[in-house]
Amino acid sequence: MGREMKDYHVSIFYSEVDEGYITDIPDLKHCSAYGSTSEKALREVLQAKIAWIEAARANGKPIPVPRCRPLIYQVA
């Protein structure tokens, strides 16, 4: 398991429209998931991350290095 498997920022938010939680990994284009709870959504997006990276590798596509760092974590 390489560095790319553990360092990506994950966003989780509640969607009233979907009546559940949406998660995404901003550094991995279109890598997102849904769950009825935040825990389920997180588990789903972590599985989606593995599938995303495996598909990129299988197709010879570049795997982005983790870059997303929300402002709350940035120090001036």
N, C-alpha and C positions, 0 to 999 in steps of 0.2 A: 504494500500500500504506500503510494507516494505522498508527497507533501500536499498535492492537490486534493487529496481525499479528506483533509481535515481542517483546512484553514479558510474556507469560504464563509463569508458573512451570509446569514440566513435571515430574511425578513418574515415576520409573522404578523398578520393582522386579521381582525374579525370583519367579515363581510355580511352586512345585514341582508343584502340582496340574495346571497347564496346561503344565508343562515348557517355559516360555518367559518372556519379559519382557512385563509389562503397563505401559503408560504412560497417564497421564491428565493433563488440565489442569483442576485444581480449580475455577478461575473459570468454566469453560464446562461447565455441567451435562451429564453423560453423554458428554463428549468423551473417549474413551479408545481405545486400540488395543493390538494384540498383535504380537509379533515373536519369532522364534527366537533373535535376538541383541538386545542393548540398542540397537545402531545401527539395526537394522531396525525395532524398536518405535518408536524416536524418529522415524524417517522417516515411519512410518505415522501417528503422532499429529499430526505437523506437517501432513500432508495432511488428516487429520480436522479439524484446527483451521480450515483454509481452507474446507472444506466446511461446517463448523458456522457460520462467520461469513457465508458466502455465503447459506446457507439462512435465517439470521436476517434478513439484509438483505432478501432476496426476500420474506419474510413480514412485514416491518415490525416485527420483534421487536427489543427493545433488545439491544445488545452490551455486556456488562459490561466495565468498565474493569479492568485487572489489579489485583488486591488481595492475592492469596495471597502470603504471604511467610513461609516456614518459619522457625521460631524460631532456627535456626542462623544466619540472616542478620540477625536483629534485634539491634540494639544497645540496651542498657539505658540 
